[in-house]
Amino acid sequence: MSGPSLVRTPTQSAEWRKIHDGMRALWKACLPDQQGGDVARSLTINFVAVADADAASDLASVAQRLQSRSPCRAFLVLLDDAAEPGRAELAATTRCHGSTRDIVLEEISVRVPPRAFGQVPGLVRPLLMNDLPNHLYWARTWPTDERDYDAVAKLCDHVVVDSRRFAEPARHLAAVAARRQAGQRLSDLNWLRLRPWRRALAEAFERLPWQPGTKVEGAVRYGASATAAAHLLADWLGSRLGARLALERSGEPTLACPESVVLRTGGFEIDLAIARNQLRVHVSTPEHCYLPFTVPVPRSEDGDLLANALDQA
């Protein structure tokens, strides 16, 4: 017996003021052909995403991955210098099983020039479905004018950023930390990417008689795409261990996480290095050199990481 399948409607275009009518038309397009069939919404969240125009395909992929984990009404906002505000593209995806149809994604995509971004909150607000949690995915660098971010963030219960996209990681991470300390519910996809590293370091320290207060030094080696992740990991080790770590930018430029970490404390050494989608960890003491152990590094797509961030919110 075959399982459910996903069917996406053809994309429709609508003026902003007629999006409600367009969504009703999508509902009719999702009705099954069988006599007596019906369609129902199975949406669990409102999802608002803001990205630059060159990330359009990435954003569409994220929305499609969410439909199986967190069915949603998704507002995909693309900042495009060449765009003229006023029109939206609409589509829906249904999960089909026999005559049963469940809508698992309602997608509203708009392109706006940065100068017109102030119109976006007024567009999104009346289209949010009542009684569902609202999540914002800020899929671009931290804004120069934070009022743009605030205008959308205040509509949402929870915000997800991806510090991998930050143009100035150290400064922008500090801005994010300040907002989190002020009480904003804010998650970072990079923090989820670092889970294997944190797990590996915790296992490594189980092999050492380390005591709080012991001096810890070392280095984090990283490539261009892992600058923010390296800062996050170094800050975490600093807060947990009082570690003083040098940041060495010389690693593989496409890796989203650091390439290696070396820690030295009280005559002990911990050496982590990534190879073939796993972390290889060496622990040595003045008396022993332990056999290395490995921790897998899953190849998680942004959509999977985002779904995990939403689950944990």
Salt bridges, closest charged atoms under 4 A:
GLU15 OE1 - ARG17 NE 3.11
ASP21 OD1 - ARG24 NH2 2.14
ASP52 OD1 - ARG140 NE 2.93
ASP80 OD2 - ARG111 NH1 3.05
GLU84 OE2 - ARG115 NH2 3.86
ASP102 OD2 - ARG95 NH2 3.78
GLU106 OE2 - ARG41 NE 2.76
GLU106 OE1 - ARG73 NH2 2.78
GLU107 OE2 - ARG8 NH2 3.17
ASP145 OD2 - ARG147 NH2 2.87
GLU146 OE1 - ARG179 NH2 2.72
ASP150 OD1 - ARG179 NH1 2.92
ASP162 OD2 - ARG165 NE 4.00
ASP162 OD1 - ARG193 NH1 2.85
GLU168 OE2 - ARG171 NH2 3.00
GLU203 OE2 - ARG199 NE 3.12
GLU217 OE2 - LYS215 NZ 3.25
GLU259 OE2 - ARG221 NH1 1.84
GLU269 OE1 - ARG264 NE 3.32
ASP302 OD2 - ARG165 NH2 3.97
ASP302 OD1 - ARG193 NH2 3.01
ASP304 OD2 - ARG65 NH1 3.17
ASP311 OD2 - ARG69 NH2 2.92
